[in-house]
């Protein structure tokens, strides 16, 4: 297509060439899944906050990492993190969202599988497991078993990145979130669960896009990073 590249550019010829290449590569733009389309249309702030959660996770990855995202949903997070690691598999139980994720994915190092974590048996263990906004959809007992199952899929040097909304944010959550969240955690409670399967943890709080180590009861979201899977004396 013929692109109007404007006229206020330092190197008009080079700028026009580069911007035309972008339009040629993505002539129809990028299509979002219904979940993220709704964010953009009705709640742009929530869209940016969701991406910020994945930005934090992506910053912890190495280019050599093989990553599993448990609860990958409609896939945008896995696709985002695929820029920062060697390979990523997105795992989810929802057939609709796995199909959506596969449809929008253009990265060769990203793929999606419809499977329950408790039934998933990969041939190779992972360097990193990312799990955001999932454990609050389970009872405390199911969440305990869920963390244990993830720890079993990590290499001895592997890392878990677990994220979940705080119990203090519950009354402010959307009707959709409140309808689906079974148990939101206080940070010490979440740490206690992770430390049953990991030898060391690091914790962070999050308000909007800001990640910090401030007072956890004022935070709307928590991260717990787990290290040394299986190396724990916890009973």
Helices and strands as residue ranges (DSSP letters): H 12-25, H 34-42, H 44-59, E 66-70, H 76-81, G 82-84, E 87-92, H 95-104, E 110-114, G 117-119, E 126-132, G 135-137, H 140-151, E 154-165, G 167-172, H 175-180, H 187-194, E 198-207, E 210-212, G 216-218, E 221-229
